[in-house]
Amino acid sequence: MNEAKISYEEARALAAHQDTEVRAALARREDIPPEILYFLAEDAAPEVRRTIALNEVAPEQASLLLARDDHAGVRSDLAGKIARQPQTLKAPGQKHTTATHDALRILAKDQVPDVREMLAVTIKDASDAPVDVVKTLASDSKLEVCGPVLEHSPVLSEEDLIEIIDSGHTPGTLNFISRRDTVQERVTEAIVDANDASAIADLLSNHGAQIREATLDDLVNRAEDIELWQAPICGRPALSDTAVGHLSEFVGDDLRKTLTERNDLNDDENDALITSMLKQHLNVDLGGVDLEIDPPGSGAFLRAELPLKSVNAIYSKNGLTAEIINRALESQDYGFVLAALIIKAKCDENTARKIFSEKSGKGIVGLCMIAGFSPQLMVKIQQRMGRIAPSEVIKPAGDEPVMSLDDAEWQIKFYAKLAAQSS
């Protein structure tokens, strides 16, 4: 910190200064006594209180106070700060400090969904997050809130997940559980018993999901009438001969090729499969935009330098047409597409990278909307670059826009804030 140190008396005088900017500048400092920071947490100006909410050395009692602040932006900033630094939850000799824990409890039940979403997105990977707070978020009725912790939180146990599966929940909730890096066998059985076709499709697509052979054989039998399951089942790493034989009786040519190329079949079985497969297609029509069965997705472009200068030169000279973007997608030049999105949407690079690293369908659609991309490109970008599961892809419904411009701009601002907090 390059600021000159100030005395206690000077800090106290500045805390009572009439100029809001002066008080906000004081609230950003980390070298003033905690009681002055706490005093500023009660400031009349929201911008001062937001600055305190983001101050890493603000006292815990200030967090408890700000968790009940009238301004949603203050509460959202506070949620992001204390959740992204789980070490601040701990104190010597105790698991969690009471004030911080109480603040998280309050924020997890905030009346504004955006505040709860900020907390959920930020706390989702914390291994030492308070269990009761995570369970509160996991039981939230808003998918944007419950989804991140259900899919990622290491705090949730098998019993917690099964309890959520067995309870009343918002449609789409189980999809997040199905996509966890590891889905234990008991959890898998609970999802299958819940008979949620979309969640089961995500489960079948997840090679980290433990599925008993008997259960998988049963799902193969049911897949004849549920086309959504056929592609992910054919891609499972282990299938019994019985399952492969049954699949060969009703899947289409594309999936027949997938089955015949499996290395767990011998040549005779391959020959039998080739002659027994039926010809039919698996492309699902969604409002005039087709989902790809097995899109060539990758996140490698997020770790590479983007060709911003060359893409900007194309944009300045000839524009970035849908044909150019689609050609880049087909050639898997995802860095070019991300650069085009950044330039056309006039979006900060870190924000755009954050949207794709979080695999946010809403964020991607918002970015595409601001950039003026077509619904067809939005769907393809979600699948290929966002690696969004088919059941979670945001698609057009008739002539209605996929998302309003106001919602699109909110998504960009939301991820800009997350990117800033991560830097």
C-alpha positions as CSV (number, residue, x, y, z in Angstrom):
1,M,0.0,0.0,0.0
2,N,1.5,3.3,-1.1
3,E,-0.7,5.6,1.1
4,A,0.9,7.4,3.9
5,K,-0.1,6.3,7.3
6,I,-2.5,8.4,9.2
7,S,-3.1,8.8,12.9
8,Y,-6.1,7.6,14.8
9,E,-7.4,11.1,15.2
10,E,-7.0,11.8,11.4
11,A,-8.9,8.6,10.6
12,R,-11.7,9.5,13.0
13,A,-12.0,13.0,11.5
14,L,-12.1,11.6,7.9
15,A,-14.8,9.1,8.9
16,A,-17.0,12.0,9.7
17,H,-16.1,14.0,6.6
18,Q,-19.0,15.4,4.6
19,D,-17.6,14.3,1.2
20,T,-18.7,10.7,0.4
21,E,-15.6,10.1,-1.8
22,V,-13.4,10.9,1.2
23,R,-15.1,8.5,3.4
24,A,-15.1,5.8,0.7
25,A,-11.4,6.3,0.2
26,L,-10.9,5.8,4.0
27,A,-13.1,2.7,3.9
28,R,-10.7,1.1,1.3
29,R,-7.7,1.4,3.6
30,E,-6.4,-1.6,5.5
31,D,-4.3,0.3,8.0
32,I,-6.9,1.9,10.2
33,P,-8.4,0.6,13.4
34,P,-11.3,-1.9,13.2
35,E,-13.7,0.3,15.2
36,I,-13.4,3.0,12.5
37,L,-14.2,0.4,9.7
38,Y,-17.1,-0.7,11.8
39,F,-18.3,2.9,12.1
40,L,-18.1,3.3,8.3
41,A,-20.2,0.1,7.9
42,E,-23.1,2.2,9.2
43,D,-22.4,5.1,6.8
44,A,-25.4,6.7,5.1
45,A,-23.9,6.3,1.7
46,P,-24.3,2.8,0.1
47,E,-21.0,3.2,-1.8
48,V,-19.1,3.6,1.5
49,R,-20.8,0.5,2.9
50,R,-20.0,-1.5,-0.2
51,T,-16.4,-0.5,0.1
52,I,-16.4,-1.8,3.7
53,A,-18.1,-5.0,2.5
54,L,-15.2,-5.6,0.1
55,N,-12.5,-4.6,2.6
56,E,-10.5,-7.7,3.5
57,V,-9.7,-6.5,7.0
58,A,-13.1,-5.2,8.0
59,P,-14.0,-6.6,11.4
60,E,-16.4,-9.6,11.6
61,Q,-19.0,-7.7,13.4
62,A,-19.1,-5.4,10.4
63,S,-19.9,-8.4,8.2
64,L,-22.8,-9.3,10.5
65,L,-24.1,-5.8,10.3
66,L,-23.7,-5.5,6.5
67,A,-25.4,-8.9,6.0
68,R,-28.6,-7.2,7.0
69,D,-28.0,-4.0,5.0
70,D,-30.9,-2.5,3.1
71,H,-28.9,-2.3,-0.1
72,A,-28.7,-5.5,-2.1
73,G,-25.4,-4.5,-3.7
74,V,-23.8,-4.2,-0.3
75,R,-25.0,-7.7,0.7
76,S,-23.9,-9.2,-2.7
77,D,-20.4,-7.7,-2.3
78,L,-20.1,-9.0,1.2
79,A,-21.3,-12.5,0.1
80,G,-18.6,-12.6,-2.6
81,K,-15.9,-11.5,-0.2
82,I,-16.4,-13.8,2.7
83,A,-17.3,-16.8,0.6
84,R,-14.3,-16.7,-1.8
85,Q,-11.9,-16.6,1.1
86,P,-12.8,-19.6,3.3
87,Q,-9.8,-19.0,5.5
88,T,-11.6,-16.0,6.9
89,L,-14.2,-18.4,8.2
90,K,-11.7,-19.9,10.6
91,A,-10.2,-18.6,13.8
92,P,-7.7,-20.3,16.1
93,G,-9.2,-23.0,18.2
94,Q,-12.6,-23.0,16.5
95,K,-14.1,-24.2,13.2
96,H,-15.9,-21.0,12.3
97,T,-16.2,-17.7,14.0
98,T,-19.7,-16.9,15.2
99,A,-20.1,-13.5,13.5
100,T,-19.0,-14.7,10.1
101,H,-21.0,-17.9,10.3
102,D,-24.1,-15.9,11.3
103,A,-23.5,-13.5,8.4
104,L,-23.3,-16.4,5.9
105,R,-26.5,-17.8,7.4
106,I,-28.3,-14.5,6.8
107,L,-27.0,-14.1,3.3
108,A,-28.0,-17.7,2.4
109,K,-31.6,-16.8,3.1
110,D,-31.5,-13.3,1.5
111,Q,-34.7,-12.2,-0.1
112,V,-32.9,-11.1,-3.3
113,P,-31.9,-14.2,-5.4
114,D,-28.9,-12.4,-6.9
115,V,-27.3,-12.1,-3.5
116,R,-27.9,-15.8,-2.8
117,E,-26.5,-16.6,-6.3
118,M,-23.4,-14.6,-5.6
119,L,-22.9,-16.5,-2.4
120,A,-23.5,-19.9,-4.0
121,V,-21.2,-19.3,-7.0
122,T,-18.4,-18.1,-4.8
123,I,-18.7,-20.7,-2.1
124,K,-19.3,-23.7,-4.3
125,D,-15.7,-25.1,-4.2
126,A,-14.9,-24.2,-0.6
127,S,-14.1,-27.4,1.3
128,D,-14.4,-25.7,4.7
129,A,-17.7,-23.9,4.1
130,P,-20.2,-24.2,6.9
131,V,-22.4,-27.3,6.2
132,D,-25.6,-25.7,7.2
133,V,-25.1,-22.7,4.9
134,V,-24.3,-25.0,1.9
135,K,-27.3,-27.1,2.7
136,T,-29.5,-24.0,2.8
137,L,-28.2,-23.0,-0.6
138,A,-28.5,-26.5,-2.0
139,S,-32.2,-26.5,-1.0
140,D,-33.0,-23.1,-2.6
141,S,-35.9,-23.0,-5.1
142,K,-33.8,-21.0,-7.6
143,L,-31.6,-23.1,-9.9
144,E,-29.1,-20.3,-10.2
145,V,-28.6,-20.7,-6.4
146,C,-28.8,-24.4,-5.7
147,G,-27.1,-25.5,-8.9
148,P,-23.5,-24.4,-8.2
149,V,-23.3,-26.0,-4.8
150,L,-25.2,-29.2,-5.9
151,E,-22.8,-29.7,-8.8
152,H,-19.5,-28.7,-7.1
153,S,-19.6,-28.5,-3.3
154,P,-17.4,-31.0,-1.6
155,V,-19.2,-30.3,1.7
156,L,-22.4,-32.2,0.7
157,S,-22.4,-35.8,1.7
158,E,-24.2,-38.8,0.0
159,E,-26.9,-38.5,2.6
160,D,-27.4,-34.8,2.0
161,L,-27.7,-35.4,-1.8
162,I,-30.1,-38.3,-1.4
163,E,-32.2,-36.2,1.0
164,I,-32.5,-33.5,-1.6
165,I,-33.3,-36.0,-4.4
166,D,-36.0,-37.5,-2.3
167,S,-37.6,-34.2,-1.3
168,G,-39.7,-31.8,-3.3
169,H,-37.4,-29.8,-5.6
170,T,-37.4,-27.4,-8.5
171,P,-37.4,-29.2,-11.9
172,G,-33.8,-29.2,-13.1
173,T,-32.3,-29.6,-9.7
174,L,-31.3,-33.2,-10.1
175,N,-29.3,-32.4,-13.3
176,F,-26.7,-30.6,-11.2
177,I,-26.2,-33.6,-9.0
178,S,-25.9,-35.8,-12.0
179,R,-23.1,-33.7,-13.3
180,R,-20.9,-33.8,-10.1
181,D,-17.3,-35.0,-10.8
182,T,-18.1,-38.2,-8.8
183,V,-21.6,-39.5,-8.3
184,Q,-21.7,-42.4,-5.8
185,E,-23.7,-45.5,-6.5
186,R,-26.3,-44.7,-3.9
187,V,-26.9,-41.3,-5.2
188,T,-27.1,-42.6,-8.8
189,E,-29.8,-45.1,-7.7
190,A,-31.8,-42.3,-6.0
191,I,-31.7,-40.2,-9.2
192,V,-32.8,-43.2,-11.3
193,D,-35.6,-43.9,-8.8
194,A,-36.7,-40.3,-9.1
195,N,-37.4,-41.1,-12.8
196,D,-36.2,-37.7,-14.1
197,A,-35.4,-38.4,-17.7
198,S,-33.2,-35.3,-18.2
199,A,-31.2,-35.9,-15.0
200,I,-30.7,-39.5,-16.0
201,A,-29.4,-38.4,-19.4
202,D,-26.8,-36.2,-17.6
203,L,-26.0,-39.1,-15.3
204,L,-25.4,-41.4,-18.3
205,S,-23.2,-38.7,-19.9
206,N,-21.1,-38.4,-16.7
207,H,-18.3,-41.0,-16.7
208,G,-17.7,-40.1,-13.1
209,A,-21.1,-41.5,-12.2
210,Q,-21.1,-45.0,-10.7
211,I,-23.9,-47.0,-12.2
212,R,-24.5,-50.7,-11.3
213,E,-24.5,-53.0,-14.3
214,A,-28.1,-54.1,-13.5
215,T,-29.2,-50.5,-13.4
216,L,-27.5,-49.7,-16.7
217,D,-29.0,-52.7,-18.4
218,D,-32.5,-51.5,-17.2
219,L,-31.8,-48.0,-18.5
220,V,-30.8,-49.6,-21.9
221,N,-34.1,-51.3,-22.0
222,R,-36.0,-48.1,-21.3
223,A,-33.9,-46.1,-23.8
224,E,-35.7,-47.6,-26.7
225,D,-38.6,-45.2,-25.9
226,I,-36.4,-42.4,-24.5
227,E,-34.2,-41.1,-27.3
228,L,-32.5,-38.6,-25.1
229,W,-30.6,-41.4,-23.3
230,Q,-29.4,-43.3,-26.4
231,A,-26.3,-41.3,-27.2
232,P,-24.9,-41.1,-23.7
233,I,-25.5,-44.8,-23.1
234,C,-23.6,-45.7,-26.2
235,G,-20.7,-43.6,-25.0
236,R,-20.6,-45.2,-21.5
237,P,-17.1,-46.7,-20.8
238,A,-18.4,-50.1,-19.8
239,L,-21.4,-51.9,-21.3
240,S,-22.3,-55.5,-21.0
241,D,-22.6,-57.6,-24.2
242,T,-26.4,-57.8,-23.5
243,A,-26.7,-54.1,-23.4
244,V,-24.7,-53.6,-26.6
245,G,-26.8,-56.2,-28.4
246,H,-30.1,-54.6,-27.3
247,L,-28.9,-51.1,-28.3
248,S,-28.0,-52.4,-31.7
249,E,-31.6,-53.2,-32.3
250,F,-32.9,-49.6,-32.1
251,V,-30.3,-46.9,-32.3
252,G,-29.4,-45.0,-35.5
253,D,-26.5,-45.2,-37.8
254,D,-24.4,-42.6,-36.0
255,L,-24.6,-44.5,-32.7
256,R,-24.2,-47.8,-34.5
257,K,-20.8,-46.5,-35.6
258,T,-20.0,-45.6,-32.0
259,L,-20.9,-49.1,-30.8
260,T,-18.9,-50.9,-33.6
261,E,-15.8,-48.9,-32.7
262,R,-15.9,-49.9,-29.0
263,N,-12.7,-51.7,-28.0
264,D,-14.6,-54.0,-25.6
265,L,-16.3,-55.9,-28.4
266,N,-14.7,-58.6,-30.6
267,D,-15.0,-58.7,-34.4
268,D,-17.8,-61.2,-34.5
269,E,-20.0,-59.0,-32.2
270,N,-19.1,-56.0,-34.4
271,D,-20.3,-57.9,-37.5
272,A,-23.5,-58.8,-35.8
273,L,-24.1,-55.3,-34.7
274,I,-23.5,-53.8,-38.2
275,T,-26.2,-56.0,-39.7
276,S,-28.7,-55.5,-36.8
277,M,-28.7,-51.7,-36.4
278,L,-31.7,-49.8,-37.5
279,K,-31.4,-46.5,-39.5
280,Q,-32.8,-43.6,-37.6
281,H,-31.7,-40.1,-36.5
282,L,-31.1,-38.7,-33.1
283,N,-30.9,-35.0,-33.8
284,V,-33.5,-33.3,-31.6
285,D,-35.3,-30.3,-33.1
286,L,-35.5,-27.5,-30.5
287,G,-37.3,-24.5,-31.9
288,G,-35.6,-24.8,-35.3
289,V,-32.1,-25.1,-33.7
290,D,-30.6,-28.6,-33.6
291,L,-28.4,-29.8,-30.7
292,E,-25.3,-31.6,-31.7
293,I,-25.1,-35.2,-30.6
294,D,-21.4,-35.2,-29.7
295,P,-20.0,-31.7,-30.2
296,P,-16.2,-31.3,-30.3
297,G,-16.1,-29.3,-27.0
298,S,-12.9,-28.1,-25.4
299,G,-11.8,-25.6,-22.7
300,A,-8.2,-25.4,-24.0
301,F,-8.9,-22.0,-25.5
302,L,-9.3,-20.5,-22.0
303,R,-5.7,-21.2,-21.3
304,A,-4.3,-19.7,-24.5
305,E,-3.6,-16.2,-25.6
306,L,-6.5,-14.8,-27.7
307,P,-5.9,-13.4,-31.3
308,L,-7.6,-10.1,-30.3
309,K,-5.5,-8.0,-32.7
310,S,-6.0,-10.1,-35.8
311,V,-9.7,-10.6,-35.1
312,N,-10.2,-6.8,-34.5
313,A,-8.5,-6.2,-37.8
314,I,-11.0,-8.4,-39.5
315,Y,-13.8,-6.7,-37.7
316,S,-12.6,-3.3,-38.6
317,K,-12.2,-4.1,-42.3
318,N,-14.9,-6.6,-43.2
319,G,-16.9,-7.2,-40.1
320,L,-17.4,-10.5,-38.3
321,T,-20.2,-12.2,-40.0
322,A,-22.2,-15.3,-38.9
323,E,-20.5,-17.2,-41.7
324,I,-17.0,-16.3,-40.4
325,I,-17.9,-17.2,-36.8
326,N,-19.5,-20.5,-37.8
327,R,-16.5,-21.4,-39.9
328,A,-14.2,-20.8,-36.9
329,L,-16.5,-23.0,-34.7
330,E,-16.4,-25.8,-37.3
331,S,-12.6,-25.7,-37.4
332,Q,-12.6,-25.7,-33.6
333,D,-10.8,-22.3,-33.5
334,Y,-12.5,-21.4,-30.2
335,G,-10.0,-18.7,-29.3
336,F,-11.0,-16.8,-32.5
337,V,-14.7,-17.1,-31.5
338,L,-14.0,-15.9,-28.0
339,A,-12.0,-12.9,-29.3
340,A,-14.9,-12.1,-31.7
341,L,-17.3,-12.2,-28.8
342,I,-15.1,-9.9,-26.7
343,I,-14.8,-7.4,-29.6
344,K,-18.4,-7.4,-30.8
345,A,-19.8,-7.2,-27.3
346,K,-17.2,-4.7,-26.1
347,C,-16.6,-7.0,-23.1
348,D,-13.6,-7.2,-20.8
349,E,-11.4,-10.2,-21.6
350,N,-11.3,-11.5,-18.0
351,T,-15.1,-11.3,-17.8
352,A,-15.6,-13.3,-21.0
353,R,-13.1,-15.9,-19.8
354,K,-14.9,-16.1,-16.4
355,I,-18.2,-16.8,-18.1
356,F,-16.8,-19.7,-20.0
357,S,-14.7,-21.1,-17.2
358,E,-17.9,-21.2,-15.0
359,K,-19.7,-23.0,-17.8
360,S,-22.6,-20.5,-17.5
361,G,-25.3,-21.0,-20.1
362,K,-26.9,-17.7,-19.1
363,G,-23.6,-15.9,-19.2
364,I,-22.8,-17.2,-22.7
365,V,-26.2,-16.4,-24.1
366,G,-26.0,-12.9,-22.5
367,L,-22.6,-12.4,-24.2
368,C,-23.9,-13.7,-27.5
369,M,-26.9,-11.4,-27.3
370,I,-24.8,-8.3,-26.7
371,A,-22.6,-9.4,-29.6
372,G,-25.6,-9.8,-31.9
373,F,-25.0,-13.5,-32.5
374,S,-27.9,-15.6,-33.9
375,P,-29.7,-18.2,-31.8
376,Q,-28.1,-21.0,-33.9
377,L,-24.6,-19.7,-33.0
378,M,-25.6,-19.3,-29.3
379,V,-26.6,-22.9,-29.1
380,K,-23.5,-24.2,-30.8
381,I,-21.2,-22.0,-28.7
382,Q,-22.9,-23.2,-25.5
383,Q,-22.3,-26.8,-26.5
384,R,-18.8,-26.6,-28.0
385,M,-17.1,-23.8,-26.0
386,G,-19.3,-23.8,-22.9
387,R,-19.5,-27.6,-22.7
388,I,-23.1,-27.2,-21.5
389,A,-25.1,-30.4,-21.1
390,P,-27.9,-30.8,-23.7
391,S,-30.6,-30.6,-21.0
392,E,-29.1,-27.2,-19.8
393,V,-28.6,-25.6,-23.2
394,I,-30.7,-22.3,-23.5
395,K,-32.5,-22.5,-26.8
396,P,-35.0,-20.2,-28.6
397,A,-38.7,-20.7,-28.2
398,G,-40.5,-19.7,-31.4
399,D,-40.0,-16.1,-32.3
400,E,-39.4,-15.0,-28.7
401,P,-35.8,-13.7,-28.0
402,V,-33.7,-16.1,-26.0
403,M,-33.0,-13.4,-23.4
404,S,-33.9,-9.8,-23.0
405,L,-31.1,-7.3,-23.5
406,D,-31.5,-6.1,-19.9
407,D,-31.0,-9.7,-18.6
408,A,-28.0,-10.1,-21.0
409,E,-26.4,-6.9,-19.6
410,W,-27.0,-8.1,-16.0
411,Q,-25.3,-11.4,-16.8
412,I,-22.2,-9.5,-18.1
413,K,-22.1,-7.2,-15.0
414,F,-22.5,-10.2,-12.7
415,Y,-19.5,-12.1,-14.2
416,A,-17.5,-8.9,-14.4
417,K,-17.9,-8.6,-10.7
418,L,-16.9,-12.3,-10.2
419,A,-13.9,-11.8,-12.4
420,A,-12.8,-8.7,-10.5
421,Q,-13.0,-10.6,-7.2
422,S,-11.0,-13.5,-8.6
423,S,-8.1,-11.3,-9.8
